[in-house]
């Protein structure tokens, strides 16, 4: 060799620039694909929330026509757009002193179920007070009437939505006597968020 370096040609420069442009364009395509995927998942999640079932318990009443076997009457309502598969309605009464705080983790009694509640449907539900609570119920109601104690009805509705997600709705009511509302209920909804939340 004569010791001279080979000078880059114009064609080599064009090739390098083309490769850079292709790499940049490919990178932009990847970024756009990721953005589209994120938008898709967000839309998918939004669609699920729009189309899913929402179960609630809008009212509660205690039927004391048989004092030794009182009935808890309430309605389970599906205000969503798709059916719900009801799995369990857990429920229990609690008595507290007037100055006593609400139970943080109420030990509810399960009542398994396997029925469908279609969109827009209101389904009446009734649960007998459990045997171990019946002997105390009459006395509890007397004390609640004179304002000596708080009588709480706390429950939880467990259900599956159309997308196979397990969900729950808590409900809580404080029994009031002799108040009776226009819907026939005799209980105030508890304002405590813990007993009126849902997933």
N, C-alpha and C positions, 0 to 999 in steps of 0.2 A: 504494500500500500504506500501511497505517497504522504500519509500522515494527515490528510485533510478529513474533517468531520463531514458526515453526510447531512446536508441541510434538509429540514422538514419541508415537504412539498405542500402546496395549497390543498391538495386532495386529502393529505393527512389531517390538516386543520379542519376541513369540512367534516371528516369522519368523526373527529373528537367532538365537534359541536353537535353533530347529529345524535351521538350517543348520549350526550348530556341532556339534550332535549327529550329524547326517548325516556331516560331515567326520570326526568322531572315530570313528564306526562304520566308515566306509570305511577309515580308517587302520588300525584293528584288524584288518579283513578282510585287508588287504595284509600286515600282520605275520604273521597266522596262515597265509596262503598261503606266505610265505617259510619259515616254520618247517616246514610240511608238506613243502615241496620239499626242505629240508635233510634231514629225516627219511627221505624217499623215497630220496635219493641215498646216504645212509648205509646204508639197508637193502639197496639195490641192490649197493653195494660189498661188504657183508657176505655177501650171497647168492653173489656171484661167488667170493669167497674160500672159501666153504663148498663150492660145487659144482665148483670148478676141479680140474684134474689136478695131481698132485704127483709128479714123477719123482725117483727116488733110485737110488743104486748101493750096495746094502747089503753086498756082498762082492766080493772080487777074488782071483784065483789065477793064477799063472804056470805054464803048461804047458811044461816043458822036455824033453819026449820027443824032440823034434828040436832040439838045441841051436842049430843055425844058422837055425832058423825058429821061435822061441818064440812061443807064443800067449798073449795076454792074455785071460783068461776072466773075465767078470763078468756080473752080472744087473742089468737095468734094471727097476725096479719102479714101477708107478703106484699110489700109495696114495691117490689122490684119488677123486672120485665121477664124473668124466666122462673121456672118452678124451683122449689127447694125440697130437699129430702130431709124430713125431720128425723133426727136420731134420738133425741132425748129431751125431756122436759124435767129439769131438776128443780126441787121446790122444798121450802121449809119455813115454818113460823119461828120467829124469835121474839122473846120478851126481854125488855131492858128497863132499867130504872130511868126516870126522866133525865137524869144527869149522866147517864151511861152512853158511851160512844157506840156507834154502829160496829158490828163485827167486821174486822178487816178481811178475814178469809172464811166466809160462811160455809159451814159443812152442810151441803145440800144433799137431799135424798133423790137419787136418780129414778126416773120413770122412763125406761127405754121405749122407743117408738120406731116405726119404719113406714111413714106415710108421706105422700107428696102433697105439697100445698102450692097450687098453681098461682101464677102472677095475678095480683089483684084480689085474691081470695082471703076472706076472713073466716077462720075456723074456730068455733067455740071449743073450749077445753075445760075440763073439770077434774080436780084432784081431791080425793078424800084426805082429810087430815090423818096422819099416821096414827096407828093404835097407841103408841107410847105417848102421844101428845094429847089424846082425847080426854083423859081424866082431868087434865089441867085446863082444858080449853074454856069451860064455863067460868072458872075462877079468873082466868086471864082476861076474858071479855068483860067481866064485872070490874076488874081493876082498870082496864083500859077505858071503860065508860066513865069512870069517875076521875080519870086523869092521873091515876097512881103509877101506871107503867106505860111503856110504849109497846104496842104489838105490831111487829113487822112481818110482812110477807115478802120473802126474797126468793127469786127464781132465776133460772138460766135456761134458755132455749138453745140447743145444739143442733146444727143442721149442716148439710152439704149443699153447695151451690152447683149450678150446671157444669162448672169447670172443675169439679171434684175437689174444691177447696173446703176444708172443714171450718165452719164459722160458728160464732155464738152471739147471743144477745142476753144481757142481764136485765132483769126488771125488779124493781123494788117498790113496795107500797106500805104505807103506814095506815093501819086500820083506825077509822074514826067513827064514833058513835055519838049521837044518832044521825049524823050527817048522811044524807043520801043525795047523790047528784042526779042530774037529768038523765044520765045514761044508765041509771040503776046501780051504779057502783057505790061503795061505802068506804072507799080508801083513797087517801091522798098519795100521789106519786112522790116517792122520795127524791129530794133534790140532790142527794149525794151522787156524784158522777159515777162512783164505783158500781152502783146498782142500776145505772141507766146508760151503760156503754155497750158497744157492739164491735164485732170485727167484720 
